[in-house]
């Protein structure tokens, strides 16, 4: 348990400094993923207090971190992707392109929903 606490403190300190200026879309997504994982791990650790034998339920920490990372990544994508952007007094509307392909008798349509620049 002592090792887990040390690793969490080190990740918190170094992660906060390395993500302090996340200006790109990829940086925003990584930052939100990191903070989500950290928050989830803290919530998972807090849930151990409600168990009779906390040592048997240490997987709550990893489940919380994984859930938090997924939610943080989804929020980061939402936060970093805008349908309308205003840059240099120009309005950019980012609508996904629909790509159609005909393969034999079948017609398929696909679209790229996520585009991240690092």
ChimeraX commands (.cxc) that place a marker at each C-alpha (Angstrom):
marker #1 position 0.00,0.00,0.00 radius 0.5
marker #1 position 2.92,2.30,0.76 radius 0.5
marker #1 position 4.37,1.73,-2.73 radius 0.5
marker #1 position 1.04,2.57,-4.39 radius 0.5
marker #1 position 0.83,5.83,-2.44 radius 0.5
marker #1 position 4.38,6.79,-3.46 radius 0.5
marker #1 position 3.68,6.04,-7.13 radius 0.5
marker #1 position 0.47,8.09,-7.04 radius 0.5
marker #1 position 2.25,11.08,-5.47 radius 0.5
marker #1 position 5.08,10.90,-8.04 radius 0.5
marker #1 position 2.59,10.67,-10.91 radius 0.5
marker #1 position 0.59,13.57,-9.51 radius 0.5
marker #1 position 3.63,15.83,-9.14 radius 0.5
marker #1 position 5.30,15.05,-12.48 radius 0.5
marker #1 position 2.01,14.75,-14.37 radius 0.5
marker #1 position 0.84,18.15,-13.20 radius 0.5
marker #1 position 4.05,19.84,-14.34 radius 0.5
marker #1 position 4.23,18.08,-17.69 radius 0.5
marker #1 position 0.59,18.87,-18.56 radius 0.5
marker #1 position 0.67,22.44,-17.29 radius 0.5
marker #1 position 0.54,23.91,-20.80 radius 0.5
marker #1 position -1.54,21.49,-22.84 radius 0.5
marker #1 position -2.36,23.71,-25.80 radius 0.5
marker #1 position -2.77,21.18,-28.59 radius 0.5
marker #1 position -5.81,18.96,-28.99 radius 0.5
marker #1 position -3.76,15.87,-28.20 radius 0.5
marker #1 position -2.36,17.56,-25.11 radius 0.5
marker #1 position -5.84,18.42,-23.88 radius 0.5
marker #1 position -7.00,14.82,-24.38 radius 0.5
marker #1 position -3.94,13.41,-22.59 radius 0.5
marker #1 position -4.35,15.87,-19.74 radius 0.5
marker #1 position -8.03,15.02,-19.25 radius 0.5
marker #1 position -7.23,11.29,-19.46 radius 0.5
marker #1 position -4.53,11.65,-16.81 radius 0.5
marker #1 position -6.72,13.67,-14.45 radius 0.5
marker #1 position -9.61,11.25,-14.98 radius 0.5
marker #1 position -7.40,8.26,-14.14 radius 0.5
marker #1 position -6.05,10.02,-11.07 radius 0.5
marker #1 position -9.53,10.99,-9.88 radius 0.5
marker #1 position -10.82,7.46,-10.51 radius 0.5
marker #1 position -7.94,5.95,-8.54 radius 0.5
marker #1 position -8.67,8.29,-5.63 radius 0.5
marker #1 position -12.36,7.37,-5.69 radius 0.5
marker #1 position -11.48,3.66,-5.89 radius 0.5
marker #1 position -9.18,4.09,-2.89 radius 0.5
marker #1 position -11.91,5.91,-0.97 radius 0.5
marker #1 position -14.33,3.04,-1.64 radius 0.5
marker #1 position -11.97,0.71,0.24 radius 0.5
marker #1 position -13.00,2.43,3.47 radius 0.5
marker #1 position -16.49,0.94,3.13 radius 0.5
marker #1 position -15.26,-2.67,2.88 radius 0.5
marker #1 position -14.86,-5.04,5.80 radius 0.5
marker #1 position -11.49,-6.29,4.55 radius 0.5
marker #1 position -9.98,-3.60,2.28 radius 0.5
marker #1 position -6.92,-5.74,1.46 radius 0.5
marker #1 position -9.12,-8.15,-0.49 radius 0.5
marker #1 position -10.54,-5.39,-2.70 radius 0.5
marker #1 position -7.47,-3.50,-3.96 radius 0.5
marker #1 position -8.71,-3.96,-7.51 radius 0.5
marker #1 position -11.12,-1.08,-6.80 radius 0.5
marker #1 position -8.16,1.27,-7.31 radius 0.5
marker #1 position -7.36,-0.06,-10.78 radius 0.5
marker #1 position -11.04,-0.25,-11.76 radius 0.5
marker #1 position -11.50,3.35,-10.66 radius 0.5
marker #1 position -8.39,4.47,-12.55 radius 0.5
marker #1 position -9.45,2.66,-15.73 radius 0.5
marker #1 position -12.99,4.04,-15.57 radius 0.5
marker #1 position -11.69,7.52,-14.86 radius 0.5
marker #1 position -9.23,7.32,-17.77 radius 0.5
marker #1 position -11.99,6.34,-20.18 radius 0.5
marker #1 position -14.32,9.09,-18.96 radius 0.5
marker #1 position -11.45,11.60,-19.00 radius 0.5
marker #1 position -10.49,10.65,-22.57 radius 0.5
marker #1 position -14.08,11.01,-23.75 radius 0.5
marker #1 position -14.36,14.39,-22.05 radius 0.5
marker #1 position -11.02,15.43,-23.58 radius 0.5
marker #1 position -12.25,14.55,-27.06 radius 0.5
marker #1 position -15.44,16.51,-26.39 radius 0.5
marker #1 position -13.47,19.48,-25.04 radius 0.5
marker #1 position -10.85,19.49,-27.82 radius 0.5
marker #1 position -13.23,19.04,-30.74 radius 0.5
marker #1 position -15.43,21.90,-31.74 radius 0.5
marker #1 position -17.91,21.99,-34.58 radius 0.5
marker #1 position -17.36,25.71,-35.08 radius 0.5
marker #1 position -14.04,27.48,-34.59 radius 0.5
marker #1 position -13.25,31.15,-35.02 radius 0.5
marker #1 position -9.62,31.80,-35.91 radius 0.5
marker #1 position -8.16,35.04,-37.30 radius 0.5
marker #1 position -11.67,36.44,-37.87 radius 0.5
marker #1 position -12.55,33.42,-40.02 radius 0.5
marker #1 position -15.27,30.96,-39.15 radius 0.5
marker #1 position -14.43,27.28,-39.65 radius 0.5
marker #1 position -17.20,24.71,-39.56 radius 0.5
marker #1 position -15.89,21.20,-38.97 radius 0.5
marker #1 position -18.46,18.80,-40.32 radius 0.5
marker #1 position -17.38,15.19,-40.87 radius 0.5
marker #1 position -16.92,14.09,-44.47 radius 0.5
marker #1 position -18.99,11.13,-45.56 radius 0.5
marker #1 position -17.01,8.72,-47.73 radius 0.5
marker #1 position -19.02,6.30,-49.86 radius 0.5
marker #1 position -17.64,3.17,-51.49 radius 0.5
marker #1 position -19.27,0.66,-53.76 radius 0.5
marker #1 position -17.99,-2.88,-53.40 radius 0.5
marker #1 position -19.82,-5.28,-55.65 radius 0.5
marker #1 position -23.54,-4.94,-54.94 radius 0.5
marker #1 position -23.01,-3.16,-51.64 radius 0.5
marker #1 position -22.72,0.55,-50.96 radius 0.5
marker #1 position -20.98,1.54,-47.73 radius 0.5
marker #1 position -20.62,4.93,-46.09 radius 0.5
marker #1 position -18.00,5.86,-43.51 radius 0.5
marker #1 position -16.93,9.05,-41.80 radius 0.5
marker #1 position -13.96,10.17,-39.75 radius 0.5
marker #1 position -15.33,11.49,-36.50 radius 0.5
marker #1 position -12.08,12.05,-34.60 radius 0.5
marker #1 position -9.02,13.84,-35.92 radius 0.5
marker #1 position -6.32,14.70,-33.40 radius 0.5
marker #1 position -3.18,16.72,-34.18 radius 0.5
marker #1 position -0.19,16.31,-31.86 radius 0.5
marker link #1:1,2 radius 0.2
marker link #1:2,3 radius 0.2
marker link #1:3,4 radius 0.2
marker link #1:4,5 radius 0.2
marker link #1:5,6 radius 0.2
marker link #1:6,7 radius 0.2
marker link #1:7,8 radius 0.2
marker link #1:8,9 radius 0.2
marker link #1:9,10 radius 0.2
marker link #1:10,11 radius 0.2
marker link #1:11,12 radius 0.2
marker link #1:12,13 radius 0.2
marker link #1:13,14 radius 0.2
marker link #1:14,15 radius 0.2
marker link #1:15,16 radius 0.2
marker link #1:16,17 radius 0.2
marker link #1:17,18 radius 0.2
marker link #1:18,19 radius 0.2
marker link #1:19,20 radius 0.2
marker link #1:20,21 radius 0.2
marker link #1:21,22 radius 0.2
marker link #1:22,23 radius 0.2
marker link #1:23,24 radius 0.2
marker link #1:24,25 radius 0.2
marker link #1:25,26 radius 0.2
marker link #1:26,27 radius 0.2
marker link #1:27,28 radius 0.2
marker link #1:28,29 radius 0.2
marker link #1:29,30 radius 0.2
marker link #1:30,31 radius 0.2
marker link #1:31,32 radius 0.2
marker link #1:32,33 radius 0.2
marker link #1:33,34 radius 0.2
marker link #1:34,35 radius 0.2
marker link #1:35,36 radius 0.2
marker link #1:36,37 radius 0.2
marker link #1:37,38 radius 0.2
marker link #1:38,39 radius 0.2
marker link #1:39,40 radius 0.2
marker link #1:40,41 radius 0.2
marker link #1:41,42 radius 0.2
marker link #1:42,43 radius 0.2
marker link #1:43,44 radius 0.2
marker link #1:44,45 radius 0.2
marker link #1:45,46 radius 0.2
marker link #1:46,47 radius 0.2
marker link #1:47,48 radius 0.2
marker link #1:48,49 radius 0.2
marker link #1:49,50 radius 0.2
marker link #1:50,51 radius 0.2
marker link #1:51,52 radius 0.2
marker link #1:52,53 radius 0.2
marker link #1:53,54 radius 0.2
marker link #1:54,55 radius 0.2
marker link #1:55,56 radius 0.2
marker link #1:56,57 radius 0.2
marker link #1:57,58 radius 0.2
marker link #1:58,59 radius 0.2
marker link #1:59,60 radius 0.2
marker link #1:60,61 radius 0.2
marker link #1:61,62 radius 0.2
marker link #1:62,63 radius 0.2
marker link #1:63,64 radius 0.2
marker link #1:64,65 radius 0.2
marker link #1:65,66 radius 0.2
marker link #1:66,67 radius 0.2
marker link #1:67,68 radius 0.2
marker link #1:68,69 radius 0.2
marker link #1:69,70 radius 0.2
marker link #1:70,71 radius 0.2
marker link #1:71,72 radius 0.2
marker link #1:72,73 radius 0.2
marker link #1:73,74 radius 0.2
marker link #1:74,75 radius 0.2
marker link #1:75,76 radius 0.2
marker link #1:76,77 radius 0.2
marker link #1:77,78 radius 0.2
marker link #1:78,79 radius 0.2
marker link #1:79,80 radius 0.2
marker link #1:80,81 radius 0.2
marker link #1:81,82 radius 0.2
marker link #1:82,83 radius 0.2
marker link #1:83,84 radius 0.2
marker link #1:84,85 radius 0.2
marker link #1:85,86 radius 0.2
marker link #1:86,87 radius 0.2
marker link #1:87,88 radius 0.2
marker link #1:88,89 radius 0.2
marker link #1:89,90 radius 0.2
marker link #1:90,91 radius 0.2
marker link #1:91,92 radius 0.2
marker link #1:92,93 radius 0.2
marker link #1:93,94 radius 0.2
marker link #1:94,95 radius 0.2
marker link #1:95,96 radius 0.2
marker link #1:96,97 radius 0.2
marker link #1:97,98 radius 0.2
marker link #1:98,99 radius 0.2
marker link #1:99,100 radius 0.2
marker link #1:100,101 radius 0.2
marker link #1:101,102 radius 0.2
marker link #1:102,103 radius 0.2
marker link #1:103,104 radius 0.2
marker link #1:104,105 radius 0.2
marker link #1:105,106 radius 0.2
marker link #1:106,107 radius 0.2
marker link #1:107,108 radius 0.2
marker link #1:108,109 radius 0.2
marker link #1:109,110 radius 0.2
marker link #1:110,111 radius 0.2
marker link #1:111,112 radius 0.2
marker link #1:112,113 radius 0.2
marker link #1:113,114 radius 0.2
marker link #1:114,115 radius 0.2
marker link #1:115,116 radius 0.2
marker link #1:116,117 radius 0.2
marker link #1:117,118 radius 0.2
view
